Amino acid sequence: MKRALLIAAVLFLTAAPAAAQEPPPTPDRPLPDAAQEARAQALFDDIRCVVCQHEAIADSPAGLAADVRALVREQIAAGRSDEQVRDDLVRRYGDFVLFTPPLRGGTWLLWFGSLAALLAAGAGLWFASRRRPAAVEPLSAAEEADLARILADQAVRPDPDAKPSDD
Amino acid sequence: MIVELGAFALILALALAVLQTGMAVAGRLRRSPVLAGAAEGAALACAVAVALAFAALIQAFAVSDFSVANVAANSHTDKPMLYKVAAAWGSHEGSLVLWCLVLTGFGAVLTRARGLPFGLKASAVATQGLLGVMFLAFAVFTSNAFERLDPAPFQGGSLNPLLQDPALAFHPPFLYAGYVGFSVCFSLAVAALIEGRANSSFWPAWGRWVRPWALASWAFLTVGITLGAFWAYYELGWGGWWFWDPVENASFMPWLAGAALLHSAVVTERRGALAGWTTFLALLAFTFSMLGAFLVRSGVLTSVHAFAVDPERGLMLLAILGATSGAAFALFAWRAPRLKGGGMFAPVSREGALVLNNVFLTAACATVLLGTLYPLILEAANGATISVGPPYFALTFVPLMAAAFLILPAGPLLAWKRGDLKGVGQRLAVAAGLAILIALLGWMAFEPKKALSGAGIGLGAWLILGTLAEVAERVRLFRAPLAENLRRARSLPLGAWGTTLAHAGLGVFVLGAVVETGYRVEAARPLAPGQTIEAGKWAVRLDSVRVVEGPNYLAEQGKLTVTLRDGGSPKTVTAERRFFPTGGQTTTEVGLDFRGLDDVYVVLGERGQTAAGEPAWNVRVWWNPWARLIFLGPAIMALGGLLSLLDRRLRLGVNRRPAA
């Protein structure tokens, strides 16, 4: 599968007219500055390899992923901030390139949907717990008979899960 | 000949499922035990027929009968026998037969359930039969696994080499047992909606019938997902085990819904409360199972795991999903308002804690659902493409679960109906103090120092210690003589031990996941033989690389020595890069060096050249601290589920006696 992805990546690159002379994938050369390299690595985890299925460029063996890794390192070495690197990638490839979806009109439901559900459930529970319980219905004749039989029958098993406070 | 028998058995199974449904419905309407009994017989025969079909399919794969299109497409004579057999469920058609086998097999077990009221059982058997009709029709008419090929090729196309792995050979059966096990909960829920009434004795009994199915399915699913994650960890060679990939999410949603179900079913069983909610979750769990099957099989989502993808069949699955779940939820909307269970309880009580658990689990499930489907919906709505990956789930799913874990240890300590929060606080004080201490120690022990990872370590410790505190409380540890402790420990029901194991296993998993995610160290560079790469405290030397021949592949096999940086405690690992000529695919076999709880994870990459022109291999090394716990935790959880399940049978026996 990785090979298939690689082939797909190569095809993708050669399809672009500018890349008629396809260079071998850029080798990974860590930045000399450890702090900068750590920033680059953190960014790699958030950037999607756009020709792969669902992989970050940190994990992908595709040529394009290697190119983007080199690009990110280059920009960080040039002193650009994480935000600038991200913005630049989004300009090139669209929102699709970041694994963190943007927060804007169309995605507020994505970001806050589950929180809203949680709050709604919490509010519902709160109101339910404040509602006075309905009057307990009296037992029917049949149930009274059942109750009497059960109470008379000492074979009722002790509840193994019972807590001292239940007793 | 055997293949034709298999094809015939599958068609026969479809006919039997139709019979089962028809007779169960008629039996229920006419209140005829004879008809209902005949329906149960048909269910049994149907399961046997599907089992025969499945056996025929496995036989075709085992002998490499390439006149069967499915075998020709997915098998190869060179493949080891395990993977020939596993290929039977590795393809779309074969996996559908497996799905039907589990569906009808569990349906047959359901007919043997004792003590179910006549109407409820007949309705459940009818529903299970209807599910069987739909999936068997799907298997027979659109995805026939037994279709012949003429002329038969001399050799097959082989199974995707990535799938040729022991963990993945057993991943689908476990996953499907979990997915489809929820179908019985679904059928029982539908039956309860048809038959159930606001009767104080009905719902506890119903809860008792549903719980074992929920428990078993959840435990199977736990094992299945863990096998899948472990496979992704050591077969894909990317150093990770979970990427919030849509297909991973597809299996995770039924798991979350199932976890919520088995907790809410406890309340329904013990107190008759939450009847409507438990019913809803039972419908939801199987709906997510079908949604998962649809997402994986249809190819609407891009994923590294999407195998055997076919849009047309996806559409069929979507139709089945829409028809079943749509009808079931419509039934729910109609009937549920009338189904008030009994059982009042105060907000602070065992029931209250279980409700809170359900709120968090369903919200977490909603997050996963949103994260999985939102890109699809957004693209369909306005063409915008976004990616939802790990950073999103770290910000939404993880805080929800963390909040749930904070309150989890208090739950089992609270009494039913009305709990004593202060008393629970006192009982958990020691565990809480220790957990905070461990959080601080964890924060200091690992470099670089990360406050959130430290807190996560504390949370994992809190889950384990808080759970153990509950057992200590029950056996009166340190407050009674040892003999008394032991006597009490022996008299604890298996279900209580199951709960303890499952919760502690969750803590073990949290510890592993937090430490591995927070502190893993990665390094990569081209190595010529004799050269060394360092990752954290480990040094890995490439000793030699040679070409070896496997049964159906060629491999570059690297021998590497893992040592501490000062050269201490050396161990040799083997990492391979396999090339499968059939299909022309390359896979990696990760070299895993187990060091206590840690893994040193070595991947041999492509061959290249050093600056000096010598041959060199791109070696990637990860030091994954505490990675062992990530897979150990879920194993403990599944064991907990199994223990609880064994307890159920005992208790059912106890409960049956007075009725007899």
Contacts between the chains, C-beta under 8 A, distances in Angstrom:
chain1	res1	chain2	res2	distance
A	1	B	160	7.0
A	1	B	162	5.4
A	1	B	304	7.2
A	1	B	585	6.3
A	1	B	587	7.6
A	2	B	237	8.0
A	2	B	585	7.9
A	2	B	586	6.1
A	2	B	587	7.3
A	2	B	588	7.5
A	3	B	584	6.8
A	3	B	585	5.4
A	3	B	586	4.2
A	4	B	585	6.6
A	27	B	526	7.6
A	27	B	608	7.9
A	28	B	524	6.1
A	28	B	525	7.6
A	41	B	522	7.4
A	45	B	390	7.1
A	45	B	391	7.9
A	46	B	389	7.4
A	46	B	391	5.6
A	48	B	387	5.0
A	48	B	389	7.0
A	52	B	304	7.9
A	53	B	302	4.9
A	53	B	303	5.5
A	53	B	304	4.6
A	53	B	306	7.3
A	54	B	243	6.7
A	54	B	245	4.7
A	54	B	246	6.7
A	54	B	302	5.8
A	54	B	303	5.1
A	54	B	304	5.7
A	54	B	389	7.6
A	55	B	238	7.4
A	55	B	243	7.6
A	55	B	304	6.5
A	56	B	243	7.8
A	56	B	389	7.2
A	59	B	238	3.9
A	59	B	239	7.3
A	59	B	240	6.8
A	59	B	243	8.0
A	61	B	605	7.6
A	61	B	606	8.0
A	94	B	385	6.1
A	95	B	384	6.9
A	95	B	385	6.6
A	95	B	386	4.7
A	95	B	387	7.4
A	96	B	385	4.2
A	96	B	386	6.3
A	96	B	387	5.4
A	97	B	387	7.3
A	98	B	387	6.3
A	99	B	387	5.2
A	99	B	388	7.2
A	99	B	389	2.7
A	99	B	390	6.1
A	99	B	391	5.5
A	99	B	392	7.1
A	100	B	389	7.2
A	100	B	391	4.1
A	100	B	392	6.1
A	101	B	374	7.6
A	101	B	375	7.9
A	101	B	386	4.4
A	101	B	387	6.7
A	101	B	388	5.3
A	101	B	392	5.9
A	102	B	386	6.9
A	106	B	378	5.9
A	106	B	381	7.6
A	106	B	382	6.8
A	106	B	384	6.4
A	107	B	374	7.4
A	107	B	378	7.2
A	107	B	386	6.8
A	109	B	370	7.3
A	109	B	374	7.5
A	110	B	370	5.5
A	110	B	371	7.2
A	110	B	374	4.5
A	110	B	378	8.0
A	110	B	388	7.2
A	110	B	392	7.7
A	111	B	392	8.0
A	111	B	396	7.2
A	113	B	366	6.6
A	113	B	367	7.6
A	113	B	370	5.0
A	114	B	363	5.0
A	114	B	364	7.3
A	114	B	366	4.6
A	114	B	367	3.9
A	114	B	370	6.3
A	114	B	396	6.0
A	114	B	400	6.9
A	115	B	363	7.8
A	115	B	396	7.6
A	117	B	362	7.5
A	117	B	363	5.3
A	117	B	366	5.1
A	118	B	359	6.6
A	118	B	360	7.5
A	118	B	363	4.3
A	118	B	400	7.1
A	121	B	359	4.6
A	121	B	362	7.5
A	121	B	363	6.9
A	122	B	359	6.8
A	125	B	347	7.7
A	125	B	355	6.6
A	125	B	359	7.0
A	129	B	346	7.9
A	129	B	347	4.5
A	133	B	344	5.3
A	143	B	200	7.9
A	153	B	658	7.0
A	155	B	657	7.6
A	155	B	658	6.0
A	157	B	654	5.7
A	160	B	491	7.3
A	160	B	492	7.3
A	160	B	493	4.5
A	160	B	496	7.6
A	161	B	270	8.0
A	161	B	493	7.0
A	161	B	495	7.9
A	161	B	496	6.8
A	163	B	415	4.4
A	163	B	416	7.6
A	165	B	415	4.3
A	165	B	419	7.7
A	165	B	420	6.0
A	165	B	423	7.5
A	166	B	415	5.6
A	166	B	416	6.5
A	166	B	417	7.9
